[in-house]
Amino acid sequence: MGGGDVVVAVDVGGTGMKCALVGPDGATVHTERHPTDAGRGPAAVVDTILDVADGLAAKARADGRTPVALGIAVPGIVDEARGVAVWSANVGFRDVPLRDLAVTRLGLPTAIGHDVRAGGLAEARLGAGRGAGHVLFVAIGTGIAAAHVVDGSASVGAHGAAGEIGHILVRPGGPRCGCGRPGCLEAVASASAVGRRYAELAGTPATAADVAERAAAGEPLAAQVWTETVEALADGLASGQALFDVATIVVGGGLAQAGERLLGPLRAALHERMTFHREPRLVAAALGDEAGCLGAALLALDALGVPRSMETR
Amino acid sequence: MGGGDVVVAVDVGGTGMKCALVGPDGATVHTERHPTDAGRGPAAVVDTILDVADGLAAKARADGRTPVALGIAVPGIVDEARGVAVWSANVGFRDVPLRDLAVTRLGLPTAIGHDVRAGGLAEARLGAGRGAGHVLFVAIGTGIAAAHVVDGSASVGAHGAAGEIGHILVRPGGPRCGCGRPGCLEAVASASAVGRRYAELAGTPATAADVAERAAAGEPLAAQVWTETVEALADGLASGQALFDVATIVVGGGLAQAGERLLGPLRAALHERMTFHREPRLVAAALGDEAGCLGAALLALDALGVPRSMETR
């Protein structure tokens, strides 16, 4: 890649798209945000993605840069090898051949990736997991999902569904998960589950952030819910560590915004559970909600064969 | 490798060593078994491993073959990159630089691997997982451990400790595991746990094989223990599938000798737990107790850079 070359990166979420032009060193030179308006249906969303990507390529050219590839991160089940958005609950994708559609429209080499895996890639290579080699990125928000990144590549699985740590069993007979099974990690410890559990006990609605704050202020019900959450997360992360044996666990997503209120007790609870395991470093994500977009850019750079040593920021 | 070339393979267990000479196509041309006599201490065991390997190389030469590399599989924590047997409960290894010792003694390129990962490698490439691409091999015996094999390579982890599916939490507050924590899969569903649980309920000792047989014969206590075991294993495998998304799960080890008495109900229980997951094929291991030795041979072939397409048996 030349000095003026950039990749176009788009991270498609249920409510908004985070977009950027990114250089070969992983440095962002321009960002944009656009609404997804998922209610319009998947065909309209795909049109918007392509319009936005095309607009970003045009913006690059207007600024004297050369757009050389496109990376798109989407939620749900993603077949990265075929470039297909297989299934998504919140955007409504069903077997959308997004890569081919993008290549036809923009004429650029295009890579499609899963949003959490893209975020994990970015945290592992440019963010809080930098230099660790083996990283587990865990995004805790409305749901819980993970990306296992080894030497800068995220595990995809046989069908594009790897990393669903939100659906490992931690509380048999526990709260029913959106997936239909009881006791999944996500049903106990996602940001939505924390708010729901507190509302159930206190009889008054609250967000996970409220619960974190009230727990820190010593409110007993909030403290109880927070402790239950931390214990369930520690159980889930300990099971993940038994299987993956990573050097660093990076915690991101909305719940991670509680910072050390989450990470302090979670680190202690994880430490308690480490017996034969090698204890991983547990750190907060560093790239915030730009991780997915940066990861989409990395997928585009990887598709071009840009050496990773260029990631120097 | 030439037509008369073979690799020397040694699989070191707590009680015995399985040894073989293996051709570049994965075909075994000679096998031997030797006692490990772990009670003599790790130094004596290392001497025996090297004597046995040296003897196998001599046997190859006496038969007009050329030994070109050595593969050794050992239990415990294994640093495959450095060739070091880091830790083993039943053989007593503590940071044994086994690869360097073998290279010094035999003068052959040598690869060291973890026994379950080696077994998983063999099942994935030559056995029940052949052609699947993404395979989880789960060995259920005295303990429970797994190997995640993608495109013919087993995940090792950051510290050589990946795949410890026996220590994922399935029954919070359940039986205490050898690792010190309550409710690990291994504490509920290993062959030893099955025998122990039945003895506890029935007041009379029994092996896991006894329990399987009595459950099939309709004995209520045995049926109860068998069902508990299958449910716990299904919980563990479902959590594994959520994280790994494999195409095939291969079940091996002593408990798998129960055949369809285990696999039939386990397949049904796993099916029940698959919601968003792509359901993996669940099959019995095909290579029996030779899997680890064949895997050691594959590690040696990989170290030599022998193309995998030669595995044609």
Interface residues (C-beta under 8 A of the other chain):
Chain A: I77 A132 G133 H134 A146 H148 V150 S155 V156 G157 A158 H159 G160 A161 A162 G163 E164 I165 G166 H167 I168 L169 V170 R171 P172 C179 G180 R181 D235 A238 S239 G240 A242 L243 F244 D245 V246 A247 R273 T275 F276 H277 R278 P280
Chain B: I77 A132 G133 H134 A146 H148 V150 S155 V156 G157 A158 H159 G160 A161 A162 G163 E164 I165 G166 H167 I168 L169 V170 R171 P172 C179 G180 R181 D235 A238 S239 G240 A242 L243 F244 D245 V246 A247 R273 T275 F276 H277 R278 P280
